[in-house]
Amino acid sequence: MEIAVRLIALAIGYALGLFQTGYIYGKAHGIDIRTQGSGNSGTTNSLRVLGIKAGLITFVGDLGKAILAVVIVYFLFRGSYADSILVIDLYAGFGAVLGHNFPFYMGFKGGKGIACTSGVILAVCPLAAPVCLLVFGVVVGVTRYVSLGSILVLILYLLQSVIFGQMGLLAITPQYLPEFYIVGACFAAMGLWRHRANIVRLAKGTENKFGGQKK
């Protein structure tokens, strides 16, 4: 698989990731989401600042753009790279998260990429989705910490992708499995880095709870 294929997949993903659902929805209602709440344009901040409808629309939009990036790349390259198409798809998904997190036209200030990453999981490794969804729902339901649920989703996706890959449950030839794991690790690393302030607040017990007052 050529370097050019990886770069094309990343570029397609990044271009689609630039569609900032929360920011666009907010501007349509006279609000710059970047100046409210946590200052990012993702689902959680849209929900807190603009309400449930905005949160749902933002989630669906951010989830959908990642899925669309993967689908486009899949149909572009599946014929020529059947043995490594999932790796190429993952690059497209990673590009979408990069575009969402670091949109150039917004000063590289976007969201934290969890909704986008969820879309990538559904499109590339759906076997990992049930456990991720269950753990996220239980953790947020019990603790009301959306950040904690998001962090666990990142870690669980990476662990499951490695387990399923080693079990031979993914349509990837062995030579491309290490690369698949490495790109997956990049997802987790970037997501954890984007949540670094949340991790500090979780450790101090000052993290904001879903539905609670901002501290």
C-alpha positions as CSV (number, residue, x, y, z in Angstrom):
1,M,0.0,0.0,0.0
2,E,1.5,3.3,-1.1
3,I,2.1,6.3,1.1
4,A,-0.1,8.3,-1.3
5,V,-3.1,6.2,-0.6
6,R,-2.7,6.8,3.1
7,L,-2.4,10.6,2.5
8,I,-5.4,10.7,0.2
9,A,-7.5,8.9,2.9
10,L,-6.3,11.4,5.5
11,A,-7.0,14.3,3.3
12,I,-10.6,13.1,2.5
13,G,-11.2,12.6,6.2
14,Y,-9.8,15.9,7.1
15,A,-11.9,17.7,4.6
16,L,-15.1,16.1,5.9
17,G,-14.1,16.7,9.5
18,L,-14.0,20.4,8.8
19,F,-17.8,20.5,8.8
20,Q,-18.2,21.8,12.4
21,T,-21.8,20.8,13.2
22,G,-22.0,22.5,16.6
23,Y,-20.4,25.7,15.4
24,I,-22.7,25.9,12.3
25,Y,-25.8,25.2,14.4
26,G,-24.7,27.8,16.9
27,K,-24.0,30.5,14.3
28,A,-27.4,29.8,12.8
29,H,-28.9,30.7,16.2
30,G,-26.7,33.7,16.7
31,I,-24.2,32.1,19.1
32,D,-20.5,31.4,18.6
33,I,-20.2,28.1,20.5
34,R,-16.4,28.8,20.9
35,T,-17.1,31.7,23.3
36,Q,-19.5,29.7,25.5
37,G,-19.1,26.9,28.0
38,S,-15.8,25.0,27.5
39,G,-15.1,26.8,24.3
40,N,-15.0,23.8,22.0
41,S,-17.5,23.0,19.2
42,G,-18.3,19.4,20.1
43,T,-21.4,17.6,21.3
44,T,-21.0,18.0,25.0
45,N,-20.5,21.8,24.9
46,S,-23.3,22.1,22.3
47,L,-25.6,20.2,24.6
48,R,-24.7,22.3,27.7
49,V,-24.9,25.7,25.9
50,L,-27.6,25.2,23.3
51,G,-29.8,22.4,24.7
52,I,-30.7,18.8,23.9
53,K,-31.8,19.4,20.3
54,A,-28.5,21.1,19.5
55,G,-26.5,18.3,21.3
56,L,-28.3,15.6,19.3
57,I,-27.9,17.4,16.0
58,T,-24.2,18.0,16.7
59,F,-23.7,14.4,17.7
60,V,-25.4,13.0,14.6
61,G,-23.5,15.4,12.3
62,D,-20.1,14.7,13.8
63,L,-20.8,10.9,13.9
64,G,-22.0,11.0,10.3
65,K,-19.1,12.9,8.8
66,A,-16.7,10.3,10.1
67,I,-18.8,7.5,8.8
68,L,-19.1,9.2,5.4
69,A,-15.3,9.7,5.2
70,V,-14.8,6.0,5.8
71,V,-17.5,5.0,3.3
72,I,-16.0,7.2,0.6
73,V,-12.5,5.9,1.0
74,Y,-13.8,2.3,1.2
75,F,-15.5,2.6,-2.2
76,L,-12.5,4.4,-3.7
77,F,-9.9,1.8,-2.7
78,R,-11.7,-1.5,-1.9
79,G,-11.0,-3.0,-5.4
80,S,-7.2,-2.3,-5.3
81,Y,-6.5,-2.8,-1.6
82,A,-8.9,-5.5,-0.4
83,D,-6.3,-6.9,2.0
84,S,-5.7,-3.5,3.7
85,I,-8.9,-1.6,3.2
86,L,-9.7,-1.4,6.9
87,V,-6.3,0.3,7.5
88,I,-7.1,2.8,4.8
89,D,-10.5,3.3,6.2
90,L,-9.0,4.0,9.6
91,Y,-6.7,6.6,8.1
92,A,-9.8,8.3,6.7
93,G,-11.5,8.2,10.1
94,F,-8.4,9.6,11.7
95,G,-8.4,12.4,9.2
96,A,-12.0,13.2,10.1
97,V,-11.1,13.5,13.8
98,L,-8.1,15.7,12.9
99,G,-10.4,17.9,10.9
100,H,-12.9,18.1,13.7
101,N,-10.4,18.8,16.4
102,F,-8.1,21.1,14.4
103,P,-10.1,23.0,11.7
104,F,-7.7,25.4,10.0
105,Y,-10.4,28.0,9.4
106,M,-11.2,28.2,13.1
107,G,-7.7,28.7,14.3
108,F,-7.3,24.9,14.8
109,K,-9.8,25.1,17.7
110,G,-12.5,22.5,17.3
111,G,-14.0,19.7,19.4
112,K,-12.5,16.8,21.3
113,G,-13.4,14.2,18.7
114,I,-15.4,11.6,20.7
115,A,-18.5,11.7,18.5
116,C,-16.3,11.5,15.4
117,T,-14.3,8.6,16.9
118,S,-17.6,6.8,17.7
119,G,-18.5,7.1,14.0
120,V,-15.1,5.6,13.1
121,I,-15.7,2.7,15.5
122,L,-19.1,2.0,14.0
123,A,-17.7,2.1,10.4
124,V,-14.4,0.4,10.8
125,C,-14.7,-1.9,13.9
126,P,-18.3,-2.3,14.7
127,L,-17.5,-5.4,16.9
128,A,-16.1,-2.9,19.4
129,A,-19.2,-0.7,19.5
130,P,-21.4,-2.6,21.9
131,V,-18.9,-2.7,24.8
132,C,-17.9,0.9,24.2
133,L,-21.6,2.0,24.2
134,L,-22.5,0.0,27.3
135,V,-19.5,1.2,29.3
136,F,-20.1,4.8,28.3
137,G,-23.8,4.6,29.2
138,V,-23.1,3.0,32.6
139,V,-20.3,5.3,33.6
140,V,-22.0,8.5,32.6
141,G,-25.3,7.3,34.1
142,V,-23.6,6.4,37.4
143,T,-21.0,9.2,37.7
144,R,-22.4,11.8,35.4
145,Y,-18.9,12.4,34.1
146,V,-19.1,12.5,30.3
147,S,-15.3,13.0,30.1
148,L,-14.7,9.8,32.0
149,G,-17.0,7.8,29.8
150,S,-15.3,9.3,26.7
151,I,-11.8,8.4,28.0
152,L,-12.9,4.9,28.7
153,V,-14.3,4.5,25.2
154,L,-11.0,5.5,23.7
155,I,-9.1,3.0,25.7
156,L,-11.7,0.2,25.2
157,Y,-11.7,0.7,21.4
158,L,-7.9,0.3,21.3
159,L,-7.9,-2.8,23.5
160,Q,-10.7,-4.4,21.6
161,S,-9.2,-3.7,18.2
162,V,-6.0,-5.4,19.2
163,I,-8.0,-8.4,20.7
164,F,-10.2,-8.8,17.6
165,G,-7.2,-8.4,15.3
166,Q,-5.2,-11.1,17.1
167,M,-8.2,-13.4,17.0
168,G,-8.4,-13.0,13.3
169,L,-11.9,-11.3,13.4
170,L,-10.9,-8.3,11.3
171,A,-10.5,-8.5,7.5
172,I,-6.8,-7.5,7.6
173,T,-3.8,-9.5,6.6
174,P,-1.3,-10.0,9.3
175,Q,1.3,-7.7,7.7
176,Y,-1.0,-4.7,8.2
177,L,-2.2,-5.5,11.7
178,P,0.6,-3.6,13.4
179,E,-0.2,-0.5,11.4
180,F,-3.9,-0.8,12.3
181,Y,-3.0,-0.9,15.9
182,I,-0.6,2.0,15.7
183,V,-3.3,4.2,14.0
184,G,-5.8,3.1,16.6
185,A,-3.3,4.1,19.3
186,C,-3.0,7.5,17.7
187,F,-6.8,7.9,18.1
188,A,-6.5,7.1,21.8
189,A,-3.5,9.3,22.4
190,M,-5.0,12.3,20.7
191,G,-8.3,11.8,22.5
192,L,-6.5,11.5,25.9
193,W,-4.4,14.6,25.1
194,R,-7.6,16.6,24.2
195,H,-9.0,15.5,27.5
196,R,-5.9,16.3,29.6
197,A,-7.6,19.2,31.4
198,N,-10.6,16.9,32.2
199,I,-8.2,14.2,33.5
200,V,-6.7,16.7,35.9
201,R,-10.1,17.8,37.1
202,L,-11.2,14.2,37.5
203,A,-8.1,13.6,39.7
204,K,-8.9,16.6,41.8
205,G,-12.6,15.9,42.0
206,T,-13.5,19.2,40.4
207,E,-14.7,17.9,37.0
208,N,-18.1,19.2,35.8
209,K,-20.9,16.6,36.0
210,F,-23.5,16.2,33.2
211,G,-26.5,18.2,34.2
212,G,-24.7,20.0,37.0
213,Q,-23.4,23.5,37.5
214,K,-20.1,24.4,35.9
215,K,-17.4,24.6,38.6
